[in-house]
Amino acid sequence: MKKIIIPALLTAFVIGGCSPAATNIFGKRTPLEKYEDKLEASGLENTPEGRQWLAASERALHSPVVINLPYRQAGNFSLERPQALGLKFSAKQGERLHFDFDKKDSASFVLYAELYKQDATGKATLLQSPDTNTSEFNYDVPESGTYVLKIQPQLYRVGLYSLSIAVGPSLGFPVADKKAYIGSIWGDVRDGGKRSHEGVDIFAPKRTPAIAAADGYIVGVREGGLGGKTVWLRPEGQNISLYYAHLDEQLVREGQSVKKGDTVGLVGNTGNAKYTPSHLHFGVYGYGGAINPFPFVNREVKTAAVVTSKKLTDQLRFIKDVKTNEFAAEKNTLLWPLAITAKGYIVELPDGQLVQTSFSVVQSAAQPIKKSKATLATALYKTPSPDATSGVTIAAGTSISVMGYFNGYAFVRSGEAQGWILES
């Protein structure tokens, strides 16, 4: 098909449409914001733990871990320190993302999830914040780009959970034949390179039903030109129009309301397709023109494989010096595992940085590196930094177990007490 100019009537629909309701959360407090209000009202916001919780939330959003879709992880939030996890990924316009959470201790903790769109400058815009009673939700991607999913539990209420993100089409397949197939895709050369294909061609026997890919309204029924007999469908609540071309027969009228799966016409080869096998040319158009329709109707739903079963509740440490493009850490650096993925662990460094690491470079930190005794009365600090808040003080001569290191500090345990001390 040659480049289509959307008729004025259709353009008016594109301009006047509203955004999908699922993303329209502005003007009301999200579940996470309501919880932050409770922290402030109770005074917990200004405690060391409250400040750490808020800082973890900011880090997760602005320094997320990069992943690829589809995706799956087994996750854990530790009671030892306030944590949050940010996952950054790319998604294509027309895809439907399906997020599924399974809390292993559903009665004991609340998990907040927020989906953001990140622009080229790194600015994040909130798109969706599902109710905490919802274990799964969908998001239809209106614009190709970078997205961030932020996950965080309430303060002092943590547990194990799993997360999967599947990728599928946001529209139904527009031909009612399981054997119908896409034989020509977006961008294929036409007219010896003078133009490119602005749609997909779906091949099926002549007079196979071409069906509504979504609930909506018929905004155009026309005949003539390269498309032959055509139908335009405006999906309800979306800023796109769907184009059905080369139909053998149109079975709808302008202004008619249709439901997903209703027949709008019959597959044929009218227009400039009269010398080709019967097929439906299917296009998607927005205010800016043609859009690649393949992600909208790709029948394959992509899911990630089940992740390796490993224990998540223990601390970890590196078994050797590690250096990547993201970070550098020395042998025996202490780590808090937040998730297990197909590629390895997502861990938190003692300074709060979230990084990915392979299974082969870490080991459990359940056993100490060494044991010794405190030579003086020693304060145990909550973080490995000069301005850290001190916790308990252990007496001189107290036995301590060194569990790991970071930036000149050692993380030690003594009975029920634990914290950071300067390396001696």
Helices and strands as residue ranges (DSSP letters): H 8-16, G 21-23, H 31-42, G 44-46, H 48-62, E 65-66, E 71-76, E 85-91, E 95-103, E 111-118, E 124-128, E 136-140, E 145-153, E 160-169, E 181-184, E 189-190, G 191-193, E 195-196, E 200-203, E 209-211, E 216-223, E 229-235, E 241-250, E 257-258, E 263-267, G 271-273, E 279-286, E 289-291, H 294-297, E 316-318, E 322-323, E 328-329, E 334-340, E 345-348, E 354-357, G 359-361, E 362-364, E 370-373, E 378-381, E 390-394, E 399-406, E 409-414, E 417-422
